[in-house]
């Protein structure tokens, strides 16, 4: 059971591990070369808008549901909105099982990029390519997502891109444009570790595939 009582609001305190603060490392040595076209700066705050297929949605940040409460997300996977007070571990974390949406969305608020995949379509070498982009890289998460309507779906706060192929160059463009983006993330640089939060990345809160009930919180305020 998650012990979220101490997390009464979003926090920007930093943990002690390498995932707890902004990193300038490129996603992996095999990723596409970093390009200024997709590197955010004061003059180009949201380079993801230049990536074909990216859907951008405006959400309010720092809006919590009650601990354990479900949220009536309108997207699958969700890419923002109300979320659990406890964030998912996003320190380059590769999840073998689907994870509860409400925790993953909180990690997006902190500047993480979440790669979700359809486990029936992405296997073997294709899964290895996604894992290589994520494993050990600060502010990255990878997980299977049940009944995903595309082989791959990338999420950052307020941004989503669905793709068929892990070799699509837009995967790396999306990561470069949005991982730890201080202009698009409500709380960039906030903690990605799960120490003392009650969230166990080795045994995360399970994904619930049933429709949210009438007690679910709305996505927005």
C-alpha positions, 0 to 999 in steps of 0.5 A: 500500500502506498504511503502518500500521506506526507505528499500533500502537494507536488514537490520540487525537492531533489533526491540523492540518485542520478535521476533526481536532478536535470541531466544533459546526457543524451538518451543513449549513445545509439540515439540520433544525434542531438539537433538544435531543431529539437533542443528547447531553449528560450527561442524554441520552447516547445520543439515538439510542435514541429514533430509530425503527429504530435498532439498537444493538449493544455493541462493545469499542473499540480492538481491532485486526485485523492490517494488511490483515486482513479481519474477519468482520463480521456486519452489512453495512455494519458499525457497530463491532468489530475494525478495521484499525489505519489509519482512513478519512479522515472529514473530510467525505469523499465517496467515489465508490467503495466503501471497505474495511470495516475502515478505515471502522469505525476511523473510526466509533471516532473519532466519525464517522458513515458514510452508505452508499448503494445506488448502484442506488437513490440517484442524482441529486438523492437522492445530492446531498442526502446529499452536501450533508450530508457534504461538508466536514463534520468526522466525516462520510463517504459512500460507495456500498456494493455489494448494500446491502439498503436504499437508505440505511444510516447507521452510527455506533459501535454504531448503525445505521439503514436508510432508504429516503428521504434526506428522512427526518428521521431522517437528520439526527436520527441525525447530530445524536445520534451525530456526535462523541458523546463518550458513545457513541464509544470515541475521540471527537475522535481524528484524522479526517485521513489525513496520514502514515497511508498512507490515500489518500482519493482512491484508498482501499483497495477494498471486498472483496465476497467472504465473509471466509475462515478467516483473517479476524479475529472481530468482537470480542476 
